[in-house]
Amino acid sequence: MASKPQTHNVMSTREIDEEHGALFAQQEQLPKLPVPDLESTLQKYVESLKPVLSESEYKHSAHVVAKFGQSAQAQELQRRLKARAAEPGRASWLEEWWNDLSYMGYRDPVIPFVSYHYSYNDDPRCTRATQRAAKLISGAIAFRARVVDGSLEPDTTRTSALCSHSYNYMFNACRIPTEPSDKFRTVAYHGNETIVVVRNSRFFEFSFVRNNVVLSAAEIEQTLEQIVQTADAADAVAVGVLTTDHRDTWTRNRRMLLDAGNASVLQAIEAAAFVVCMEPDMPQTREELSHVIWHASGRNRWFDKPCQFVVTDSARAGFCGEHSMIDGTPTLRLADFAVAHSLALPDGPVPRGFNPAFNELRFQTPPTVVRAVAQAQSRFDVNVAAQHVCVLNFAAFGKDKIKKLGCSPDAFVQMVIQLASTRHHGRARPTYEASMTRSFLHGRTETCRSVSSDSVAWCTSMDDPSADTGRRIKLLRTALATHSRLTREAVNGHGVDRHLLGLRMLVAPTEPMPAIFTDPAYTYSSHWFVSTSQMSSEHLCSYGWSAVTPRGYGIAYNIRENSLIIHVACVRNEHGLNSDRFAQCLEAAAHDIASLIDVKKVSEY
């Protein structure tokens, strides 16, 4: 029996026997996240600084790191971290810190700064929004059933099962705004077989089980049709937009909603299995679709829910995820399952005598709430208007050709990004790649520092007229191998950033902060001018999220069998960033590498 998942910021009413079956069968066999060797981490850290600093800056920082490594304080911090990792009952030495610093204690709005989205391929068989939504809902319900009864097999690598802990936060769950750090609430699966539908700023709830039988897609569609008709008949105060605000502001406004008599409405939304957003938009371009799935007007959402399925009036669809307790791989599995399920569903008739049943969740909206909604809407409009998105669909090749050329697809795309970034910025800039650490108990991610001395040497050669094809390919091979090694180290819990974070967190308030953490190189090298992540699926036409700094780009990429889809996001501001220009650099870089390696396989050099 797996231990009941519980962290300091989770409020749960689920029983321990709700975590069972094949999905959680391997939990007790999973190793815990290791504490890396201190000397090894410091060496890797210094190596990561060299390609992004000037020679004088690098010499200074290397000296600072060496002095830290020789200090008694460094050894004491390492001892404390190992002791923390060994504490009985602690699943991960990192989990509590990471969840709080990166998510629950992060106070900027979850949209657009935390949430992510998947845009689905169109389904030509679905011409009605309610039809598309009903089929996706049917797939999501079927997936939820496998999570609830534990029959879903755990995610795996080629050699082992991955941690299933995050599946506890997928359904019947919600982030709750609180000060100074948010909480996450989960409720019992049984007795909460409900879905919340949002349309025209109005919230509705229906049960997907009737007389112990799950509704069919046809029955769900008829229910949705009546909900949409009801919703469109009258407007409402867009209370959902309050979830787009600064977390402290939303905390106060949630208390105001409770004081106005909305406890039962909030409880219904927060306890629902998931949310379905029926948006009136008719997006045409890839960028328009991304904006609609990601956030749209903000009026038909509850952004604290980890799972929101979004369907437009033109029957285009996608998924919006709240990131605080669950990363992308489990929700991508949900998304893929729901889409595949919907594609396999035939159009069936509604049984005779079926009468749709649903309830409107009516918010009480006194003038104070109306004012708060208007203010939140204004701030939301400013935030999303600043998001500049370009979706590159590179159809010249994809995973199949990259593998035939003897390259790792992920490392290949990372080199595309490095070449594009170097040309765009005029130099190598600190780059983050999310690397999954779910092979460990309660593992989430580690940073792969994608810029290496080898990647810089190769990028330089690509624009050096004196470098011939053979030299460029040899440098590319070395850069690819180095990146693959860095990725493996990160996946195996032996990256740089999480370990350094753990050491820094254990410096007592009365102790001096070690110079390694006050050195400007520490802040600069983890200021992610380029933040990247891969989620690959043939069902997605794009996937994306925002940049993590106003001075940088967010690069989300999907390596499909015969194409690359790269979502580029940045903020329009005084730094002059432009996603279109960066996307052009990516396309040119991909073509340049393709032309280079078409000569011979990289492995032949």
Steps between C-alpha positions, in 0.01 A plus 500: 500500500641837401522768763234769495631798306516804719706815494491806718285696254242232415156476657347160426183318597592187305545172680823303478324215318428735208865463398532144378525268202759476225541878479652516849635146534862603443508801731669326791772365273594840361830648621508840661653802330873482572718767650778535241868505588593858589829508310332362186222760512744787545709377207193480276390844614837653410490327161155647435627853574784503250293535178276779635753722680790714388848366572550733797154425640563128464836515680343692788207261534717190470709632791184568706370149436835337583521693826146396591575135426794507739307669781368341816167670432457314171563168671254587775229598252555175313473308828174676582359420159586133531342495846183656361488242221533219755218621728241225559177563312648761265437395141732759349742753641404740221122469473386741769742774399438463128122500524503809717770706327398425144124472534307541824704792629530660157261793508475616138181394316491135394386619160705573298804443722449141623231323297567316174284380214468230234325583172349191337491413133160564343253212482329533159218272612397744771324807366322598821675632806279298731574186299877550527476585869280199581741256338799649681309494829416135442870426453599696810238316707635166380855606590387621842336162564836330445669739743229449762505118487877490454482296180699759305852370452769733636704711262825327417842549351662222302619340822277601791172644625468871574351658810120526488466741790392793284196309372346572841470865396343455157128453572268636770770741602561874509759756598371726779634855537636571849762731644798483505496171306213324325353163594383214281174320576403151395164337578367147488441361152186315598204730543661771289431369148432849373621726222483879498422669166567870447332702225430872470651556848241264650583178686303177479542160662381159389562145616646264245355201683128426510357193670856368537555519122739742331332729247569428135662759275163559334338565838783732602463689172129554557577625850759742363260628235248598763770655719624715211147609411432593861831680540463707184155624601638741762833646607657469843778661700824330389604374842743250345731784399586546868716185468725688255616751758804535724474222756478730802227703330314183408535378859323812627237483227428135573434593861267770369315241293462281807373792704245571226349152539681306227647215705290228334579627150873508569483154653325363191759644261798397709371145555400430138694238305603762244375808316379536141521847346269568205659801334315708235819566302563392140882488478658466155879511537720282720578804713133590544424144605782503753375822657143368521594165654750661736286781636240647256311788667556357848126516564417134444766338716596394848877508468563334837372167366780270381294376204291721273385372162434786259274485192426789265182568303685379189553161670872556549627374832781472750601479863614758756692374802582657836859401571548517876470132598515315171743523211436448132558129444194373694268762349637431151412136557150609599475726195620230261261246651203737480571588138558138393183397682299775333629406155392139552150587620219451250216748487220333689138601554378635831287238675133576504379662815837652594452834670814707559551598863726779611516779756615855460755606757382854565743738661373770729659817361451808716662827382829417672531182294402678178774759558758233578410313180534816288841575653621143452378502140696817428821355643449173315446679169830686545691182590378290208525783248873513573546132410646469150468152350622338181440133418753357255392192306820365347387232255834419334575219744425359843596219733518236228761680289695626803540144630599373157774761499638349818394779737303513824180691407500703823869586482454589133221749575700643788783571258250666264398719792861577593592602146188715469553658842867576433414672174204683651682624812847530346639268768413194704246572771413283804250237388276272704368164389254323729618144574261258665608333827191284552713186523534612863229506765305827471747613237411788267771676299865600495670763287711402205729796431493475122783740421836323506844588375444236231170649385661845480793365298261338252275809474807714432613266225165522322559867422877474454583506127830323567329196658434221250215249510707227661606721788146625556363147510769386743424794728129427472556137594694608808234757596222241460686249714566760769137603507384139527740451793372813674144381453576156641665655804200723561249217457703290744482774764857618449444843351627825642212728588288297740804395703623859531147605597497240777831625639385862487172419677692350793702811576367610840375861536781569745769370264674693222380419151784324314663710228405243235138613540572874509732483199323671204575193287265289713204728425597560137560136411156404631322793337342303222515717190384190317276254687416179316296186542388211279155338490462288190176361361350444158167628642631851575530781247673715763591510866625797694537729799655838578861605533631479856664845488405829332838487328461155351311251286294195584563226243261203513559238234321196367714250308253326273585212269538718191500857629608730780250733664664772708298747707693821571373743764637825637377822655469820300698747710797734510742215423384483138429127491316358201376142469463526122868587462609223732281252310666611175838431658377155605380419150827616343702303756297183435554535125873564550543192717293291259718612211811424702409149610345401169858468380564205729364357820652670801606158631717447191738777601 
